[in-house]
Amino acid sequence: MNARRTLATAGRVLQQIRHDPRTIALLLVVPTLLIGLLAWIFVDTDVFQTIGPAMIALFPFIVMFLVTSIATLRERRSGTLERLLAMPLGRGDFILGYTLAFSLLAVAQASIAVTFAVWVCGLTIEGSIWLLLAVALADAILGTALGLLASAFARTEFQVVQFMPVLVFPQILLGGIFLPRDQLPPVLEAISDWLPLSHAIDALNAVAADSESAAWIWGQIAILGAFIVGAIVLGSITLRRRTP
């Protein structure tokens, strides 16, 4: 892997996205609008205060997963990836370049979502707002990494969507959004411990309630980081030059 090639790949991806206002809106605006809609639905109740932190994890995660996986798949289906890999660019450079580009977008996305949820929707945060932002950022990058991994196996955009019941839906169901994880059946609770979104939701809830130490929160972020690195490594190993 070469840092210059990785940065060049990231710059090319960002340049492409800059000329695609629909993708920019999907990445930066849609998660915020969904959080706002949810807050509006429960405006006269305390429900948003309960599920709001989890939504900061959920919506950006799903959007980053979809956009990253489809964008990467199109590079392969169009033959762009095959031409790039015919040059000195390696698979690791390609995957890391995409990760870097979408991670920068994730910074903006997480910042907008957290700012809107707290200062516009009135989500009460008892802990550090910076810790909340750090967890939200790690969660959005996780969606990027899993999207890159899914794109390595998918052949069409429809197959990318088919990966959602495998990679995304179980994490939503077992992540503690509908029922606290410690109230799940023991087997399901054990499974949820191995799902990265569970750790993101736990950390965001803990920051919102200020119920855990900063060291514990950073431990959850480290776990998310391990999942991110694992997905990137596996994605770079399994990435094919072109879709058959």
C-alpha positions as CSV (number, residue, x, y, z in Angstrom):
1,M,0.0,0.0,0.0
2,N,1.1,3.5,-0.8
3,A,0.0,6.6,1.0
4,R,0.1,8.8,-2.1
5,R,-2.0,6.4,-4.1
6,T,-4.5,6.1,-1.3
7,L,-4.8,9.9,-1.0
8,A,-5.2,10.2,-4.8
9,T,-8.0,7.6,-4.7
10,A,-9.7,9.5,-1.9
11,G,-9.4,12.8,-3.8
12,R,-10.9,11.2,-6.9
13,V,-13.9,9.9,-5.0
14,L,-14.5,13.2,-3.3
15,Q,-14.3,15.0,-6.6
16,Q,-16.9,12.7,-8.1
17,I,-19.2,13.1,-5.1
18,R,-18.9,16.9,-5.3
19,H,-20.5,16.8,-8.7
20,D,-23.4,14.6,-7.5
21,P,-25.7,16.8,-5.4
22,R,-28.2,13.9,-4.8
23,T,-25.5,11.8,-3.2
24,I,-24.4,14.7,-1.0
25,A,-28.0,15.3,0.0
26,L,-28.5,11.6,0.8
27,L,-25.3,11.5,2.9
28,L,-25.6,14.8,4.8
29,V,-29.3,15.8,4.8
30,V,-31.4,12.6,4.9
31,P,-30.2,11.2,8.2
32,T,-30.8,14.6,9.8
33,L,-34.3,14.9,8.3
34,L,-35.1,11.4,9.6
35,I,-34.0,12.3,13.1
36,G,-36.1,15.5,12.9
37,L,-39.1,13.5,11.7
38,L,-38.8,11.1,14.6
39,A,-38.5,14.0,17.1
40,W,-41.6,15.6,15.5
41,I,-43.6,12.3,15.7
42,F,-42.9,12.1,19.5
43,V,-42.9,15.8,20.2
44,D,-45.4,15.6,23.1
45,T,-43.8,12.5,24.7
46,D,-40.5,11.5,26.2
47,V,-40.0,8.8,23.6
48,F,-37.4,10.7,21.6
49,Q,-35.3,11.3,24.7
50,T,-35.2,7.5,25.0
51,I,-34.6,6.4,21.4
52,G,-32.9,9.5,20.1
53,P,-29.3,8.4,20.8
54,A,-29.9,5.1,19.1
55,M,-31.3,7.0,16.0
56,I,-28.0,9.0,15.8
57,A,-26.3,5.6,15.4
58,L,-28.9,4.0,13.1
59,F,-29.7,6.4,10.3
60,P,-26.1,7.5,9.4
61,F,-25.0,3.8,9.7
62,I,-27.6,2.7,7.1
63,V,-27.0,5.6,4.7
64,M,-23.3,5.2,4.7
65,F,-23.6,1.4,4.2
66,L,-25.9,1.9,1.1
67,V,-24.0,4.7,-0.5
68,T,-20.6,3.2,0.0
69,S,-21.5,-0.2,-1.2
70,I,-23.3,0.9,-4.3
71,A,-20.6,3.5,-5.2
72,T,-17.9,0.9,-4.9
73,L,-19.8,-1.7,-6.8
74,R,-20.4,0.7,-9.7
75,E,-16.6,1.2,-10.0
76,R,-16.2,-2.5,-10.5
77,R,-19.2,-3.0,-12.8
78,S,-18.1,-0.1,-15.1
79,G,-14.6,-1.5,-15.4
80,T,-13.1,1.5,-13.7
81,L,-11.6,-0.7,-10.9
82,E,-10.1,-3.1,-13.4
83,R,-8.4,-0.2,-15.2
84,L,-7.2,1.3,-11.9
85,L,-5.7,-2.0,-10.7
86,A,-3.9,-2.4,-14.0
87,M,-1.8,0.6,-12.8
88,P,0.4,0.5,-9.7
89,L,-2.8,1.0,-7.5
90,G,-3.4,-2.0,-5.3
91,R,-6.6,-3.3,-3.8
92,G,-5.5,-2.0,-0.3
93,D,-4.9,1.5,-1.8
94,F,-8.4,1.4,-3.4
95,I,-10.2,0.3,-0.3
96,L,-8.3,2.6,2.0
97,G,-8.9,5.5,-0.4
98,Y,-12.6,4.9,-0.4
99,T,-12.6,4.5,3.4
100,L,-10.8,7.8,3.8
101,A,-13.1,9.7,1.4
102,F,-16.3,8.5,3.0
103,S,-14.8,8.8,6.5
104,L,-14.4,12.5,5.8
105,L,-18.0,12.7,4.7
106,A,-18.9,10.8,7.8
107,V,-17.3,13.5,9.9
108,A,-19.6,16.1,8.3
109,Q,-22.6,13.8,8.5
110,A,-22.1,12.9,12.2
111,S,-21.5,16.5,13.1
112,I,-24.7,17.7,11.4
113,A,-26.8,14.9,12.9
114,V,-25.5,15.4,16.4
115,T,-25.9,19.2,16.2
116,F,-29.4,18.9,14.8
117,A,-30.5,16.3,17.4
118,V,-29.2,18.2,20.4
119,W,-29.7,21.9,19.5
120,V,-32.8,21.7,17.2
121,C,-34.7,18.6,18.3
122,G,-33.8,19.1,22.0
123,L,-32.2,15.8,22.7
124,T,-30.8,16.0,26.3
125,I,-27.2,14.9,26.6
126,E,-26.0,14.5,30.2
127,G,-22.4,13.5,29.2
128,S,-19.8,15.0,26.9
129,I,-21.1,16.2,23.6
130,W,-17.6,15.4,22.2
131,L,-17.8,11.8,23.3
132,L,-21.2,11.6,21.6
133,L,-19.8,13.0,18.4
134,A,-16.8,10.5,18.6
135,V,-19.2,7.5,18.9
136,A,-21.4,8.8,16.1
137,L,-18.4,9.3,13.9
138,A,-17.1,5.7,14.6
139,D,-20.6,4.4,13.9
140,A,-20.8,6.1,10.5
141,I,-17.3,4.9,9.5
142,L,-18.5,1.4,10.5
143,G,-21.3,1.7,8.0
144,T,-18.7,2.7,5.4
145,A,-16.5,-0.3,6.2
146,L,-19.4,-2.8,6.1
147,G,-20.6,-1.2,2.8
148,L,-17.1,-1.8,1.3
149,L,-17.2,-5.4,2.5
150,A,-20.7,-6.0,1.0
151,S,-19.7,-4.5,-2.3
152,A,-16.8,-7.0,-2.6
153,F,-19.3,-9.9,-2.7
154,A,-22.3,-8.3,-4.5
155,R,-22.7,-8.4,-8.3
156,T,-25.6,-5.9,-8.6
157,E,-27.1,-3.0,-6.7
158,F,-30.0,-5.3,-5.9
159,Q,-27.7,-7.8,-4.3
160,V,-26.3,-4.9,-2.1
161,V,-29.8,-4.3,-0.8
162,Q,-30.1,-8.1,-0.2
163,F,-27.1,-7.9,2.1
164,M,-29.1,-5.6,4.4
165,P,-31.2,-8.4,6.0
166,V,-27.9,-10.2,6.7
167,L,-25.6,-7.4,7.8
168,V,-27.9,-4.6,9.0
169,F,-31.4,-5.8,10.1
170,P,-30.1,-8.3,12.8
171,Q,-28.1,-5.4,14.3
172,I,-31.1,-3.2,14.4
173,L,-33.3,-5.9,16.0
174,L,-30.7,-6.9,18.6
175,G,-29.0,-3.6,19.2
176,G,-31.2,-2.5,22.0
177,I,-33.5,-0.1,20.1
178,F,-36.7,-2.0,20.7
179,L,-35.8,-3.7,24.0
180,P,-32.7,-3.2,26.3
181,R,-30.2,-5.8,25.5
182,D,-30.0,-7.1,29.0
183,Q,-33.7,-8.0,28.7
184,L,-33.2,-10.1,25.6
185,P,-33.2,-13.9,25.9
186,P,-29.7,-15.1,26.9
187,V,-28.9,-16.5,23.5
188,L,-29.9,-13.3,21.7
189,E,-28.1,-11.2,24.2
190,A,-24.9,-13.2,23.6
191,I,-25.3,-12.8,19.8
192,S,-25.9,-9.0,20.2
193,D,-22.5,-8.8,22.0
194,W,-20.8,-9.7,18.8
195,L,-22.7,-7.1,16.7
196,P,-20.9,-3.8,16.3
197,L,-24.0,-1.6,16.2
198,S,-24.9,-2.9,19.7
199,H,-21.7,-1.3,21.0
200,A,-22.4,2.0,19.2
201,I,-25.9,2.2,20.6
202,D,-24.8,1.2,24.1
203,A,-22.1,3.9,24.0
204,L,-24.5,6.6,22.7
205,N,-27.1,5.8,25.4
206,A,-24.4,5.8,28.0
207,V,-23.1,9.3,26.9
208,A,-26.7,10.6,26.8
209,A,-27.4,9.4,30.3
210,D,-23.8,9.9,31.6
211,S,-24.0,6.4,33.1
212,E,-20.6,5.2,32.2
213,S,-17.0,6.5,32.5
214,A,-15.2,8.1,29.6
215,A,-12.8,5.1,29.6
216,W,-15.7,2.7,29.1
217,I,-17.0,4.8,26.2
218,W,-13.6,4.8,24.6
219,G,-13.5,1.0,25.0
220,Q,-16.7,0.8,23.0
221,I,-15.2,3.0,20.3
222,A,-12.1,0.7,20.3
223,I,-14.4,-2.2,19.7
224,L,-16.0,-0.4,16.8
225,G,-12.5,0.4,15.5
226,A,-11.6,-3.3,15.5
227,F,-14.7,-4.2,13.5
228,I,-13.9,-1.4,11.0
229,V,-10.3,-2.6,10.5
230,G,-11.5,-6.2,10.2
231,A,-14.1,-5.2,7.5
232,I,-11.6,-3.2,5.6
233,V,-9.0,-6.0,5.6
234,L,-11.5,-8.6,4.6
235,G,-12.9,-6.3,1.9
236,S,-9.5,-5.7,0.4
237,I,-8.7,-9.4,0.3
238,T,-12.0,-10.4,-1.3
239,L,-12.4,-7.4,-3.7
240,R,-12.6,-8.6,-7.3
241,R,-11.3,-6.6,-10.3
242,R,-14.6,-6.8,-12.2
243,T,-18.0,-8.2,-11.8
244,P,-18.4,-11.3,-14.1
